[in-house]
C-alpha cells in the first residue's frame, strides 16, 4: 500500500523545530537585556537583530518573499519561548512578525512595495479605527493619530485602521515617509514594547495598499490564490488575536519558575518542609495546570484550522467565534496565575527590579488591549448560540 506523504508539511515542521531551537538559544541574551528594555522603554536593537538572524520575522512570510511559511503552532511556540525571557520583547516582536501574514493577504503590489527591496522590512501597526478617510482618485486621503504601535521604532512601515465614508473598515499600509512617531509610551508594564503613537497628516494611500475587513473575514484576500500555502487560507484575525495574548503564557511560565525558586529559598533548602506546605503545593499545581490548559487550547485550535485549510475546507463561523473568545480569556487566566504566585512570593517581590513583579505588571498591562477583554466576545458567542446574527467580523 502506498502512503501519501505531505512533503511540504514535513519541511515546514522541520523548519519550525529548527527555528524554535534558535529562538530558545537566545534566552540568556533576552533576559540579560530586560533592564535595558525597561530603561529605554523599547525592545533593545540587539534583541531585534538576534531574532531576525534566527529567522523569527520571516516565520509567517511567503516563501516567494524569502519566508518560511511556518505553521501558526510553531510561530506561537516561539512567541511563548520569547515571553519566558522577556514579555515586552515577545509582545512587540510577535506583533511585528505577524504582519508578514497580513501583508501576504494583500494585493501583490503592496507586497512588492514592502519586500521588493528588502525581505527583512519590518512593519508595526495600530488597528483602532482612528483614521480620517476621504475618497481620492485611485485611493484615499488619510489622517489621524493612533496609540499602542508596539515596536514601531524598529519598523519602516505601519498598518493603521480607518473607517471609510461608506462606514466600512480597512487597514491602511503606509511607509515611514508618510508618518511620524511620537514618544508617548510611559506605562506600568510592557514598558519595553515601545508602543508609541503614530501621527499621519493628510497623506495619499493608494487603494491597493489597503486591506478590507470583509476580505479578511470572508477569505477573499487579493493576495491569496488556490496555489497559496494553506497558512494563508486562515482568517487573518485568528492570528492577530493570539499574538497579543500568547506572550502572557510565556510570562506566566516564567513567573512559575521564579516562584518555585523563591519558595525553595524561603525553605532554606529543606525540601521536606516545602513539600508539606499545602498552600505552596496548590499554588504551583494550579498555576502549572492553567498554563498547560491555555497552551493546549491554543495549539489545538490551530491544529484544527490548519487541517481544514490543508483539506481545502472552510472553518465554521461558530468555531471562529469560539476561538476568538478563548483567545480573549488568556490574559485573565494568566492574571489568575501570576496574582496567586505574586501574593505569596515574599517581601523581596515588592521592590523595584523584582523579576516576578515584572511578570505581574506586564500581564496586567496586557489586559488593557481591546482584544483581551472577553466580555463582548462572550456576549457575541452566547447570542449566536441563541440564534442571533454574528456581530464580530474580526474572527
Secondary structure, DSSP 8 states (H G I E B T S, - for coil): ------HHHHHHHHHHHHHHHHHHTTHHHHHHTHHHHHHHTS--HHHHHHHHHHTGGGTTS-GGGT-----HHHHHHHHHHHHHH-HHHHHHHHHHHHHHHHHHHS-HHHHHHHHSS-TT--EEEEEEEEEEEEEETTEEEEEEEEEEETTGGG-SEEEEEEE-TTS-EEEEEEEGGG-EEE-----SSSGGG--EEEEEEEEEEEGGGEEEHHHHHHT--TT--TTS-GGGGS-HHHHHHHHTTHHHHHHHHHHHHHHHHHHHHHTTT-HHHHHT-HHHHHHHHHHHHHHHHHHHHHHHHHHHHHHHHHTT----HHHHHHHHHHHHHHHHHHHHHHHHHHTTS-GGGGSTT-HHHHHHHHHHHHTTSGGG-HHHHHHHHHHHHTT--------
